[in-house]
Amino acid sequence: MSRLPIPGSDKGTWGDILNDFLQQSLNADGSLKSDALPTDAVAATGSLRTLGTGSTQAAAGNHNHNDIYEPLLARTQNSQATDYILQLADATKEIVHSGSTDHTYTVPPQSSVTWPALTKIEIVNDGASILTIAPGSGVSITGDLRLYQGLSGTLERTGADTWRFKREGPTGWVPLWRQRLTSTQANFDITSIDQHYLHLRVVAKLRSDRASDIDAITMALNGDATNANYDRQLLDAVGTTASVSQLFGASGSRQIGAGTGANSPANHFSHVQIDLDYYTGSGFKIAEGRSRIWSARSASKFEKFDATVGWANTAAISQITLTPTAGTNWSAGSEVAVYGLIAPLV
């Protein structure tokens, strides 16, 4: 009787034993022997029968051999760029979303589609959008049901009208934009910001050409440079001395952080982090800026510049512009990166 080799045993004969085992169901070229499957799993052409509700499946005592051998079926792509209701034929396909706007793929109930047990459907979002997996009437699906651009996942049927969705790909902070200066530049202008993330984070190291140790960072959102539309609270600690101040619609209200200036020794850059939570929400926007400045290796040259800036506008943020307040340009070596947060549904 054919068997698999036993680990630690079969010294000198394990290859022959393994080949004998494989030859029970495979031809010499690796293809499946025609008599290796139950007769009702093979159509008259000798190929695996497609998923369905044929009489051999419904007959008493017969197993659904297509469930067992479904991984052997060749997968093809089904491209859908609009809202879509999954079909039985999709169980052997990779469903690819290519739309540039948000869409929903719906899993219909067992009463509409006779889903075989253990059905698996692969879904990929190649579109610049969010794809949502939604349950049809009476259907329940566990898992994170959103796919951002570049993510994929697998729908698995776990029971009658119950499914599990396993999302694959990155979570957490995803890089969206980055620029490092090799020469001076008047500002960092981040435009066409993707609207499909939960929060935004800007991380920067900055140095301006201002003839001083430091220079403040002035922020404009969506090109709005009107100070009257911004308010700011600042907690500033220089050396061992701290102070708190507020501005309402005045000059300085858009200052979200600080960079080092031209009087700082070489290689001194401030490190800045700006968080814009719920940047696509309908309410007024709030930015939290945290700057850490080390402008020289001497007393009172460490500074913490923590600013909260409110923008009295309900528009989704699609553009962020960072400009030196007193200087003319950001210096070479300055760098800005932008990240979007992918978070699971709760």
FENRAQUI-V452439 format. One record per helix or strand. SS is the DSSP state (@ for helix, = for strand). FROM is the first residue (numbers start at 1). LEN is the number of residues. If there is no record, write none. Layout:
SS;FROM;LEN + SS;FROM;LEN
This chain:
@;14;9 + =;26;1 + =;32;1 + @;39;3 + =;42;1 + =;48;1 + @;55;4 + @;65;8 + =;76;5 + =;84;2 + @;88;5 + =;93;5 + =;103;5 + =;120;6 + =;131;5 + =;140;3 + =;146;2 + =;152;8 + =;162;7 + =;172;9 + =;185;1 + =;187;4 + =;199;10 + =;214;8 + =;224;1 + @;227;3 + =;230;9 + =;241;8 + =;255;6 + =;270;8 + =;285;10 + =;302;10 + =;320;5 + =;330;1 + =;335;8
